[in-house]
């Protein structure tokens, strides 16, 4: 799959490296793709992928990971919103400190023909880099549109080494964001460390 990654931090870099290793084509979209920091980014992910303008990355993509600061989403949508139509959009951004920390509604308004998912927003990047804790595979809870695009998203999650757990459609975004707040409360409020994740345990009725 051709994946555009917008965001050059730990989340974007880690997921890009993992997806490239799984055989996906990765384009990091940047405002200044020739800047030295992006050459360091490519070196950090083993030289796999390319850094191009945001417009070029979006034009070549089937899926788009939004891993930019939450406060930057509005500006991105104002400039590139229509280019997101028809894409699978993974919103990993967090508007920290706001009453609503996701950007799904704004993305849907700017790109009504996109398939939207809230994913990779509930855990620290360390758990994407090493998706097992104490021998247990980390679960990634996500929500978004059902159908063929959902299957593609589950493949992308699996390719990171995580187990995808679908919570429901876009209306469940508050549930996903609740997990994000829980992670923040435990990691920062209770100082339990960033290598903290969640696991769904189930038992079939007799």
TORNUSE-396936 format. One record per residue (C-alpha): residue number from 0; x, y, z. Coordinates in pm, 1 decimal, padded with zeros to 6 digits, always signed. Example, Ala and Ser with C-alpha at 12.3 -4.5 7.8 and 13.67 -1.06 7.14 Angstrom:
<atoms>
<resi->0 | x->+01230.0 | y->-00450.0 | z->+00780.0>;
<resi->1 | x->+01367.0 | y->-00106.0 | z->+00714.0>;
</atoms>
This chain:
<atoms>
<resi->0 | x->+00000.0 | y->+00000.0 | z->+00000.0>;
<resi->1 | x->+00116.4 | y->+00355.1 | z->-00069.9>;
<resi->2 | x->+00114.6 | y->+00540.8 | z->+00262.0>;
<resi->3 | x->+00166.9 | y->+00912.6 | z->+00319.3>;
<resi->4 | x->+00292.5 | y->+01002.2 | z->+00665.4>;
<resi->5 | x->+00241.9 | y->+01359.0 | z->+00778.4>;
<resi->6 | x->+00452.7 | y->+01410.8 | z->+01088.0>;
<resi->7 | x->+00821.2 | y->+01341.4 | z->+01134.8>;
<resi->8 | x->+00825.9 | y->+01270.7 | z->+01508.9>;
<resi->9 | x->+00853.9 | y->+00944.4 | z->+01697.1>;
<resi->10 | x->+00510.4 | y->+00814.3 | z->+01596.7>;
<resi->11 | x->+00543.7 | y->+00890.8 | z->+01226.1>;
<resi->12 | x->+00902.0 | y->+00767.8 | z->+01211.7>;
<resi->13 | x->+00833.8 | y->+00447.1 | z->+01401.8>;
<resi->14 | x->+00524.0 | y->+00351.6 | z->+01204.6>;
<resi->15 | x->+00692.6 | y->+00443.9 | z->+00876.9>;
<resi->16 | x->+00987.1 | y->+00216.9 | z->+00952.9>;
<resi->17 | x->+00761.8 | y->-00074.1 | z->+01046.7>;
<resi->18 | x->+00535.7 | y->-00034.3 | z->+00742.9>;
<resi->19 | x->+00828.9 | y->-00004.9 | z->+00505.1>;
<resi->20 | x->+00975.8 | y->-00324.8 | z->+00650.0>;
<resi->21 | x->+00638.5 | y->-00492.9 | z->+00585.9>;
<resi->22 | x->+00658.3 | y->-00397.0 | z->+00217.7>;
<resi->23 | x->+00453.2 | y->-00078.4 | z->+00202.8>;
<resi->24 | x->+00564.7 | y->+00228.4 | z->+00005.3>;
<resi->25 | x->+00623.6 | y->+00521.8 | z->+00241.9>;
<resi->26 | x->+00622.8 | y->+00893.1 | z->+00158.2>;
<resi->27 | x->+00685.8 | y->+01142.7 | z->+00436.7>;
<resi->28 | x->+00512.2 | y->+01470.1 | z->+00353.2>;
<resi->29 | x->+00694.8 | y->+01786.6 | z->+00462.8>;
<resi->30 | x->+00672.4 | y->+02159.5 | z->+00403.1>;
<resi->31 | x->+01048.2 | y->+02174.7 | z->+00346.3>;
<resi->32 | x->+01147.6 | y->+01824.9 | z->+00232.8>;
<resi->33 | x->+01513.1 | y->+01919.0 | z->+00174.5>;
<resi->34 | x->+01566.1 | y->+02026.1 | z->+00537.3>;
<resi->35 | x->+01845.9 | y->+01841.9 | z->+00715.6>;
<resi->36 | x->+01614.2 | y->+01698.4 | z->+00979.7>;
<resi->37 | x->+01436.6 | y->+01490.4 | z->+00717.3>;
<resi->38 | x->+01760.8 | y->+01333.1 | z->+00602.2>;
<resi->39 | x->+01811.6 | y->+01235.9 | z->+00966.1>;
<resi->40 | x->+01458.2 | y->+01096.9 | z->+00966.2>;
<resi->41 | x->+01531.8 | y->+00878.0 | z->+00664.5>;
<resi->42 | x->+01857.1 | y->+00762.8 | z->+00823.1>;
<resi->43 | x->+01665.7 | y->+00676.0 | z->+01139.1>;
<resi->44 | x->+01427.3 | y->+00452.6 | z->+00946.2>;
<resi->45 | x->+01709.9 | y->+00282.3 | z->+00758.2>;
<resi->46 | x->+01691.2 | y->+00501.4 | z->+00449.0>;
<resi->47 | x->+01360.7 | y->+00342.8 | z->+00352.2>;
<resi->48 | x->+01100.6 | y->+00570.0 | z->+00196.3>;
<resi->49 | x->+01121.1 | y->+00924.1 | z->+00065.0>;
<resi->50 | x->+01057.1 | y->+01278.1 | z->+00181.4>;
<resi->51 | x->+00851.6 | y->+01495.3 | z->-00055.2>;
<resi->52 | x->+00612.0 | y->+01786.9 | z->-00030.6>;
<resi->53 | x->+00281.2 | y->+01727.6 | z->+00143.5>;
<resi->54 | x->+00096.0 | y->+01762.9 | z->-00186.8>;
<resi->55 | x->+00319.8 | y->+01504.7 | z->-00353.8>;
<resi->56 | x->+00285.2 | y->+01261.2 | z->-00065.5>;
<resi->57 | x->-00093.7 | y->+01288.4 | z->-00066.4>;
<resi->58 | x->-00121.1 | y->+01256.0 | z->-00444.3>;
<resi->59 | x->+00064.0 | y->+00922.7 | z->-00441.1>;
<resi->60 | x->-00109.4 | y->+00774.5 | z->-00138.0>;
<resi->61 | x->-00389.4 | y->+00531.6 | z->-00069.3>;
<resi->62 | x->-00367.6 | y->+00578.0 | z->+00309.3>;
<resi->63 | x->-00262.9 | y->+00881.3 | z->+00511.9>;
<resi->64 | x->-00132.9 | y->+00884.7 | z->+00869.6>;
<resi->65 | x->-00185.5 | y->+01215.6 | z->+01048.2>;
<resi->66 | x->+00087.2 | y->+01223.4 | z->+01313.2>;
<resi->67 | x->+00128.6 | y->+01600.8 | z->+01336.8>;
<resi->68 | x->+00056.7 | y->+01805.9 | z->+01650.7>;
<resi->69 | x->-00315.6 | y->+01830.8 | z->+01711.0>;
<resi->70 | x->-00303.7 | y->+02210.1 | z->+01690.8>;
<resi->71 | x->-00167.5 | y->+02188.6 | z->+01334.8>;
<resi->72 | x->-00456.9 | y->+01985.9 | z->+01191.3>;
<resi->73 | x->-00678.3 | y->+02286.5 | z->+01111.2>;
<resi->74 | x->-00406.6 | y->+02448.7 | z->+00901.8>;
<resi->75 | x->-00336.0 | y->+02124.5 | z->+00718.5>;
<resi->76 | x->-00703.2 | y->+02077.3 | z->+00635.1>;
<resi->77 | x->-00739.9 | y->+02434.1 | z->+00513.7>;
<resi->78 | x->-00455.6 | y->+02382.0 | z->+00267.5>;
<resi->79 | x->-00486.4 | y->+02016.2 | z->+00170.9>;
<resi->80 | x->-00831.8 | y->+01899.1 | z->+00282.2>;
<resi->81 | x->-00971.1 | y->+01814.5 | z->-00064.7>;
<resi->82 | x->-00662.6 | y->+01601.7 | z->-00140.6>;
<resi->83 | x->-00767.5 | y->+01368.1 | z->+00143.6>;
<resi->84 | x->-01089.1 | y->+01267.1 | z->-00034.3>;
<resi->85 | x->-01094.3 | y->+00902.3 | z->-00133.3>;
<resi->86 | x->-00809.3 | y->+00816.3 | z->+00105.2>;
<resi->87 | x->-00796.6 | y->+00600.7 | z->+00416.9>;
<resi->88 | x->-00720.3 | y->+00852.0 | z->+00692.4>;
<resi->89 | x->-00567.2 | y->+00743.6 | z->+01023.6>;
<resi->90 | x->-00602.3 | y->+01020.2 | z->+01282.5>;
<resi->91 | x->-00327.3 | y->+00969.0 | z->+01539.4>;
<resi->92 | x->-00324.4 | y->+01333.5 | z->+01648.2>;
<resi->93 | x->-00415.1 | y->+01447.7 | z->+01998.3>;
<resi->94 | x->-00533.9 | y->+01798.9 | z->+02079.0>;
<resi->95 | x->-00390.3 | y->+01782.8 | z->+02428.2>;
<resi->96 | x->-00569.4 | y->+02004.2 | z->+02677.5>;
<resi->97 | x->-00884.8 | y->+02041.0 | z->+02465.8>;
<resi->98 | x->-01228.5 | y->+01909.7 | z->+02558.1>;
<resi->99 | x->-01229.0 | y->+01701.1 | z->+02238.6>;
<resi->100 | x->-00886.3 | y->+01567.9 | z->+02154.8>;
<resi->101 | x->-00957.3 | y->+01405.2 | z->+01817.1>;
<resi->102 | x->-01003.3 | y->+01580.7 | z->+01481.9>;
<resi->103 | x->-01244.1 | y->+01340.9 | z->+01307.9>;
<resi->104 | x->-01526.0 | y->+01594.5 | z->+01266.6>;
<resi->105 | x->-01295.2 | y->+01853.4 | z->+01112.7>;
<resi->106 | x->-01140.2 | y->+01594.9 | z->+00880.4>;
<resi->107 | x->-01484.5 | y->+01470.2 | z->+00773.3>;
<resi->108 | x->-01595.7 | y->+01824.8 | z->+00694.1>;
<resi->109 | x->-01285.2 | y->+01893.8 | z->+00485.4>;
<resi->110 | x->-01277.8 | y->+01553.2 | z->+00312.6>;
<resi->111 | x->-01629.9 | y->+01403.3 | z->+00316.2>;
<resi->112 | x->-01532.9 | y->+01120.1 | z->+00078.8>;
<resi->113 | x->-01247.2 | y->+00991.6 | z->+00294.2>;
<resi->114 | x->-01263.2 | y->+00675.4 | z->+00505.7>;
<resi->115 | x->-01183.8 | y->+00791.4 | z->+00858.9>;
<resi->116 | x->-01028.4 | y->+00606.3 | z->+01151.4>;
<resi->117 | x->-00910.7 | y->+00700.3 | z->+01497.3>;
<resi->118 | x->-00603.2 | y->+00483.8 | z->+01550.7>;
<resi->119 | x->-00251.0 | y->+00492.8 | z->+01695.5>;
<resi->120 | x->-00366.4 | y->+00768.7 | z->+01932.8>;
<resi->121 | x->-00399.1 | y->+00575.2 | z->+02258.3>;
<resi->122 | x->-00040.1 | y->+00462.6 | z->+02323.9>;
<resi->123 | x->+00311.5 | y->+00600.4 | z->+02327.2>;
<resi->124 | x->+00536.1 | y->+00530.6 | z->+02028.7>;
<resi->125 | x->+00754.4 | y->+00296.0 | z->+02235.0>;
<resi->126 | x->+00471.5 | y->+00043.9 | z->+02225.4>;
<resi->127 | x->+00467.8 | y->+00059.0 | z->+01845.5>;
<resi->128 | x->+00844.2 | y->+00009.3 | z->+01831.9>;
<resi->129 | x->+00821.4 | y->-00294.3 | z->+02062.8>;
<resi->130 | x->+00461.1 | y->-00417.8 | z->+02054.6>;
<resi->131 | x->+00498.0 | y->-00686.0 | z->+02320.3>;
<resi->132 | x->+00511.3 | y->-00634.2 | z->+02696.5>;
<resi->133 | x->+00596.9 | y->-00921.4 | z->+02927.5>;
<resi->134 | x->+00554.9 | y->-01159.1 | z->+02634.6>;
<resi->135 | x->+00201.1 | y->-01034.4 | z->+02562.4>;
<resi->136 | x->+00105.5 | y->-00873.4 | z->+02232.3>;
<resi->137 | x->-00020.5 | y->-00517.3 | z->+02276.4>;
<resi->138 | x->-00377.8 | y->-00446.4 | z->+02159.5>;
<resi->139 | x->-00456.3 | y->-00135.1 | z->+01955.3>;
<resi->140 | x->-00814.8 | y->-00019.9 | z->+01997.1>;
<resi->141 | x->-00952.3 | y->+00180.2 | z->+01705.3>;
<resi->142 | x->-01276.4 | y->+00303.9 | z->+01553.0>;
<resi->143 | x->-01396.6 | y->+00421.9 | z->+01215.1>;
<resi->144 | x->-01587.1 | y->+00327.9 | z->+00902.8>;
<resi->145 | x->-01675.4 | y->-00036.9 | z->+00849.1>;
<resi->146 | x->-01612.0 | y->-00217.5 | z->+00520.3>;
<resi->147 | x->-01313.9 | y->-00283.9 | z->+00295.6>;
<resi->148 | x->-01116.8 | y->+00013.1 | z->+00426.1>;
<resi->149 | x->-01147.7 | y->-00122.1 | z->+00780.6>;
<resi->150 | x->-00984.8 | y->-00447.4 | z->+00668.8>;
<resi->151 | x->-00695.1 | y->-00247.2 | z->+00523.5>;
<resi->152 | x->-00656.5 | y->-00059.2 | z->+00852.2>;
<resi->153 | x->-00650.1 | y->-00384.0 | z->+01047.2>;
<resi->154 | x->-00373.7 | y->-00508.8 | z->+00816.4>;
<resi->155 | x->-00173.8 | y->-00190.4 | z->+00879.7>;
<resi->156 | x->-00214.0 | y->-00235.5 | z->+01255.2>;
<resi->157 | x->-00113.4 | y->-00601.8 | z->+01233.9>;
<resi->158 | x->+00192.7 | y->-00509.6 | z->+01027.6>;
<resi->159 | x->+00318.2 | y->-00303.0 | z->+01322.9>;
<resi->160 | x->+00295.9 | y->-00614.1 | z->+01541.2>;
<resi->161 | x->-00014.0 | y->-00503.5 | z->+01730.8>;
<resi->162 | x->-00347.6 | y->-00682.6 | z->+01761.8>;
<resi->163 | x->-00629.5 | y->-00467.1 | z->+01617.2>;
<resi->164 | x->-00945.2 | y->-00438.1 | z->+01828.8>;
<resi->165 | x->-01233.7 | y->-00268.1 | z->+01646.1>;
<resi->166 | x->-01462.4 | y->-00075.4 | z->+01880.7>;
<resi->167 | x->-01714.9 | y->+00046.3 | z->+01622.8>;
<resi->168 | x->-01785.9 | y->+00333.5 | z->+01386.6>;
<resi->169 | x->-01693.3 | y->+00698.3 | z->+01415.6>;
<resi->170 | x->-01955.2 | y->+00741.5 | z->+01688.3>;
<resi->171 | x->-01723.9 | y->+00545.5 | z->+01920.0>;
<resi->172 | x->-01443.4 | y->+00801.0 | z->+01898.5>;
<resi->173 | x->-01515.2 | y->+00914.2 | z->+02254.7>;
<resi->174 | x->-01445.0 | y->+00561.6 | z->+02377.4>;
<resi->175 | x->-01108.9 | y->+00559.1 | z->+02199.7>;
<resi->176 | x->-01022.2 | y->+00902.3 | z->+02335.7>;
<resi->177 | x->-01113.8 | y->+00777.7 | z->+02682.5>;
<resi->178 | x->-00835.0 | y->+00521.3 | z->+02649.0>;
<resi->179 | x->-00596.9 | y->+00800.3 | z->+02550.3>;
<resi->180 | x->-00688.9 | y->+00993.4 | z->+02864.3>;
<resi->181 | x->-00648.2 | y->+00678.3 | z->+03072.4>;
<resi->182 | x->-00300.5 | y->+00623.8 | z->+02925.9>;
<resi->183 | x->-00204.7 | y->+00983.5 | z->+03008.4>;
<resi->184 | x->-00342.2 | y->+00949.6 | z->+03362.1>;
<resi->185 | x->-00146.9 | y->+00630.9 | z->+03431.5>;
<resi->186 | x->+00175.0 | y->+00722.9 | z->+03253.7>;
<resi->187 | x->+00206.1 | y->+01084.1 | z->+03365.0>;
<resi->188 | x->-00032.9 | y->+01119.6 | z->+03657.3>;
<resi->189 | x->+00070.5 | y->+00795.9 | z->+03825.9>;
<resi->190 | x->+00420.7 | y->+00788.4 | z->+03675.7>;
<resi->191 | x->+00395.4 | y->+00425.2 | z->+03568.1>;
<resi->192 | x->+00623.7 | y->+00468.5 | z->+03268.0>;
<resi->193 | x->+00557.0 | y->+00491.2 | z->+02896.7>;
<resi->194 | x->+00583.8 | y->+00116.2 | z->+02837.6>;
<resi->195 | x->+00221.0 | y->+00076.9 | z->+02936.9>;
<resi->196 | x->-00052.1 | y->-00064.7 | z->+02715.6>;
<resi->197 | x->-00396.0 | y->-00224.2 | z->+02723.2>;
<resi->198 | x->-00516.7 | y->-00580.3 | z->+02660.3>;
<resi->199 | x->-00867.3 | y->-00708.4 | z->+02593.2>;
<resi->200 | x->-00939.8 | y->-01040.6 | z->+02761.0>;
<resi->201 | x->-01248.0 | y->-01238.2 | z->+02658.9>;
<resi->202 | x->-01406.0 | y->-01568.8 | z->+02747.6>;
<resi->203 | x->-01664.9 | y->-01743.9 | z->+02538.3>;
<resi->204 | x->-01982.1 | y->-01834.5 | z->+02729.7>;
<resi->205 | x->-02019.3 | y->-02201.4 | z->+02815.2>;
</atoms>
